[in-house]
Amino acid sequence: MTDQTIEKPAYISAKKITVGGVLLALTIVLPQMLHFTGNAMAGAMFLPMHIPAILGGFILGPVFGLILGFVAPVISFFITTMPPAARLPFMVAELAAYGFMSGFMYHTLRFNEKKLGIYISLFSTMMVGRAIYALSLLIAGNLLGLHVGGPAAAITATVTGIFGILIQLVIVPPIIYALKKGGRLNEFFERRKKDPS
């Protein structure tokens, strides 16, 4: 008898969809919880949609992360009218970049095998996400003639959201480390051996 390596696509996909659904729900619920504080700037300050999108890439990989980041603000808009319509396209671009980049760095480029790989992936994700946000504003302003503040608005948003960025740095690495230590990350990508007999 010989062992064969087989994939578990149906099982893995079902689990990815389930976890993706939970993260999607968080992108809708977390901003609403901050909305109830009565602080109109709470969303811009604490960036509640960013964490589930970033976690999506870390946990589910770049493709699922990108999909999650893309659809989350759209669904949130239709359910809660948040983010505002004027910001929606830029949020879509930014969150999709977060979801893709965290998964791409951590899994595709194998930073999950490197020391401090979680932090390197997270820092890179943050920088790329903000760069995409700034680029989308530049395109909207220079090519489409929209009055969106240009790339300077991305700098303003970064300064305003400094607390949210610090929260991401504090919360995301321990979550990913705990999932990795418990084997919960690898189960979405692993292959298992099975005796065909």
Secondary structure by P-SEA (a helix, b strand, c coil): cbbbbbbaaaaaaaaaaaaaaaaaaaaaaaaaaaaaccccccccccaaaaaaaaaaaacccaaaaaaaaaaaaaaaaaacccccccaaaaaaaaaaaaaaaaaaaccccccccccaaaaaaaaaaaaaaaaaaaaaaaaaccccccccccaaaaaaaaaaaaaaaaaaaaccaaaaaaaaaaccccccbbbbbbccc
